[in-house]
Amino acid sequence: MTHLTANFLKTLRLLPRTALILMLLAAPVLAVPTMRADAGSTIEAPALRKSGVGFVLLVSLRRG
């Protein structure tokens, strides 16, 4: 086997592993446009109720 053939075979052995790693890295990037297209896939947290405790603390600290 010549040096060129050995390098070619080594490259062929690394090619599937490289393709798999590239697919795993590209999957989230390629999924972003499909997630933005669907308006129903947005997950939002429920709105917190305002209790006004911060204002009461501010007024009580200023008087004291």
Secondary structure, 3 states (H helix, E strand, C coil): CCHHHHHHHHHHHHHHHHHHHHHHHHHHHHHHHHHHHCHHHCCCCCCCCCCCHHHHHHHHHHHC
